[in-house]
Amino acid sequence: MENKQAIFKEDFCNTLRLNLKAGQSILNYTQDGECFEFTDRDVCYLNDFHVDKSNLVKMNENNYSSFESAILLYEALPDLKPLLASYAPFWLYFAHVELVAYMRKRWSNVLENREGVENSTDAQINYIMDYWFPGMGSSSKTWLPNLWWAVYLTVDNRREDKYALTKILFKQEDLRTRTLGTYTLFRHKPATIATLSFIESHMDTTFSHAFQNKCRYMTKYLNYLGGCRLLSYMDEEFFTEMLNKKNDDILKVT
């Protein structure tokens, strides 16, 4: 169907989850796994939704870095808006159909951990839930929405390199998955842009050492401000001003 993109219906998403929880489909998530079977009754269609399938093919067939994969995914979905990006069935379809080869390759430690030790059945199920199932596993781990949001919240079209701040976020894995990524505040784009721009401007001074500790201190400070201000209504200038005022304190963190 031209300009129509399939996504799973919620009932089928529940079936996928229940089959996994029962241990019936674990092998489907391995690199040699079979295709996930579904019928036309299990999907619905998005009208006038363009997807650059060539980018998805690149992700499936090549070994790109997380940053490179994130850019490919973001550019493959030019029509995606935050409301739909928050809808689990959308990502479940992409993980289980469009990008299944990429996901199996990227998260291949289903049966054994990185040290080659066999995982228990519960560990196998939890591993898959974390990386494949948005809203059902760890929000900081669920891979495809994590990649898309990381770009969406950092792309800055005012810059010559609109992905300059995205590069900073992906350069520091802890910043993306454990620091900024764990705070609801940083789903507010002005806060994310201001914070990463502040880091960029002070990379050779304030953040030249003790980077992770300083980022944790900085993000906790901004989150603390949310106790007395409605930060979701604040603009980029506000966050930049607050961080500049706090720079001396951030600098002292070891």
N, C-alpha and C positions, 0 to 999 in steps of 0.2 A: 504494500500500500504506500503510494508516494506521499512523502512528508508526514507519514504516520509512524510513530514509534510505539512498539509494544512494551508494556510493563505488566508485571504479575498483578493479579487480583489479590486482595488481602487474604481471602480464604486459602488460596494456594500458598501464600507465604507462611501461613500457619501450618499447612501440611508439610512444607519443607522443614520448618522448625521442629515439628513433632517427630518426623521421620529421623531427623538428626538426633534429637533427644533420646529416641528409642534405640539409637545405635545402628539403625537400618541402612543409613546412607553414607556412613563415614568414608568408605572407599571411593565414593563419587568425588570427594574433595581432594583426592591424591592425584599426582601427575598422570597416572595411568587410568584414572577414573573414567567411567562411561558418562555419556551425556545425560543431563537431567531431563527426564521425560515430562512433557506437559502437552496439553491440547489447546486448541483455540478458545475453549471455554475457560481456561485458566488465566487468560490475559485480557487486557483492555488496551485501547489505543489512544495515544496523544495526537491530536490533530495539529497540523502545521508546526510540527516540531522537528527541526533539522538536526541531524547528527552526522558529523564527519566520520564516516565509517573507516576511512583510510587511517585516521589516527588510532582507532581501536585495533586495527590490524597490526599497526606498528607496535603497539603495546603487547599484543599477543605473541608476536613473532620475534621480538628483540629483548635484550636485557638492558633496559634503561635504568638510570638512577631514579630515586624517589622524586627528585625535583623534575627531571625530564618527563617522567610519567605523569606527574601532576599537571604540567603545562599541556601535554598531549591530551589529557582527559578534559581539562578546562576548555581548550580550544575545540575539542570534539563536540562540545555541548553549548553552542553559542546562545541557544534559546532557554537554557536552564535558569530559573529564578529561585531565590531562597525558599519560597513556600514549597515548591516541588522538590527541591534539594533536601528538604526536611522530611520527606515522605519515604519511609523504608521500602515499600514495594518497588519504587523506582530503582533504587540501588540494588535490591535483591535480584531484579531481572538482569541488570548489567553484570553483576558478579557471577550469576549462574548461567548466563547465555552469551552476551556480547563479549565479556572479558574473562570468561571462565579459564582459558588457557593462561592468561596473565596471572590470575589469582592463584591457580594451582602452582604455578612456577614461583610466584613471589612468596607464597606462604606454604612451603613444601614440607615443613616439619610436622606433619599430621601424625604419622605413625611413630616416628622417632624424633627426639629432640636434637639440638645441634651437636650434642656430644655423641649421638648415635645410640642413646639409651631408649628403649621402647617406652612409649607413653602408655599410661593406663587408658582405659576406655573413656573415663571421665575427663582425663586431661586432653584426649583427642577431641572430644565434643566441645570442651571449653575453648580450646584453641580455635576451632572452626567458628564457633559463635562469636568470639572476639573479633575476628578479622573479616568475616563474611556477612554478619547479620546486624545491620544498623538498628539501633534502638533496642536490641536484644542482647548485645554483648557490651564490651567496654567502649564508651563513646570516643575515647582517645585512641583506640586501636582500630575500630572499624574502618577498613582501609580506603575504599573508594570515596565515600563522602568526606573522609578526612583529607584526602588529596584535593578534592574539588574545593572545599571550604578554605583550605590553606591558600589557594590561589585567589579565590574570589575575594577574600578579606584583605589581601595584600597587594593586588594588582592596582597600579596607580597610573592612569592614562595621562597624567600631567607630566610624567617623566619621559625622557628620551628612551630609557629602558624601563618599560612599564612593569617589568618583573624584578626590578632591583631589590625591592623589599622582600619579595618572595624568596629570592636567593638567600637573603640573610636568615629568614625563618627556616629554610631547609638546611642551611649550613650548620645550624645548631639543633640537633635532633631533640635534645632535652627541652629546648625552648618551645618547639612545636608540639611535643607530645606530653610534656609534664609540667611546663610552666604556663605559657599563654594558653595552651590547649585545654587546661583544666579549669579555666575561669570563664563563666558565662559572659562576663564583661567583654571578652575578646571575640564575641560574635557581633559586637558593635564595631563596624568598620572604622569609624573615626578614631576609636581607641587603639585599634590594632595598627593603623597607619602611623599615628602619632608615636606610639611606643617603639615601633621598628625604626622610624625615622630618627628618634632620639638615640637609639642604639647605634645606628649608622653614623650619626654626627659625632658620637663620643667613643667610637670603636677603638681609637688609638690612645684614648686617655682614660676615661672612667671604666671602660670595659676591656682594657688591655690585660687585665688579670682578674681572677675570681669571677669569671663571666657568669657561670650558672648561679652562684650565690647572689650576685648583684641583680640578676634578672628575677630571681625569686623574691628578693626584697622589694624590687620595684613593682612587680605585679601585685604583691600582697598590699603594698601601699595604695595602689589604685583601687583595688578591691575594697580596702578599708574606707576610702572616700565614698564608696557607694552606700555606706551606712548613714550618711547625712545628706547625700545629693542623689538625684535621679540621673545616673550617669548615661542612661540610654538616650537622653535628650541633649547631651553635651556634644559640642563639635570638636573637631581636631585641634583647634587652637586652644581650647580649654585643657586638653590632656597634655599638649606640648608645654603650656605654661606651668602646669602642676609638676611635671617631670623636671623642667628646668629649675624650678624652685627647690626641688628635692635632690638635685645633682650632688651637692656637697655631702649629703648623708649617704647617698648611694656609693659615692667614691670611697667612703670609709669602710664599706663592707669587705670583709676578707673571706 
